[in-house]
Amino acid sequence: MTKEQIQVYTKRITQANTSGLAVILYELTSIYIEEGKTAYKAGRAEEFERSILQAQSFLQELMSMSKMENQTGYDVMSLYLFINKQLLLSIVKKQPVNLDECAGYLNKLRTSFEKLAETDTEEPLMEHVQQVYAGLTYGRGYLNESVDPAGDPNRGLKV
């Protein structure tokens, strides 16, 4: 991922509620799977393994968020376990194992969570984060974002 993408996702995470965070985790897992496939095609074995490990860590976060209160929860968890197994096999065999199929499953789940996130009115998970203001100034072809320099007095570590 580029530094710009990391900044965008960092900002999105600070503003996300539970369902929004799930959408972000699906996106990040898919991005790293795609980066792994690209690295494999280019013959970069270390980058392939690093990307698949990163995808696996995001998938494990999704697994930890999963609630197994009904049959749907069990079905989603079994899908996560299948994807995790494919990621492990890809690392061990040092080649993509069913990664296209896994990416397809993740995209379908992401679509479902996007619809859920649209109706979710829960507050963001993170509190006391810096406010980001968009649109105060405009650059040519882009929108500038700025952070409140005074900040929140309750933000940060207090000793």
PyMOL commands that set and color helices and strands:
alter all, ss='L'
color gray80, all
select helices_A, chain A and resi 3-15+18-41+45-65+71-93+99-119
alter helices_A, ss='H'
color red, helices_A
select strands_A, chain A and resi 132-139+142-147
alter strands_A, ss='S'
color yellow, strands_A
deselect
rebuild
show_as cartoon
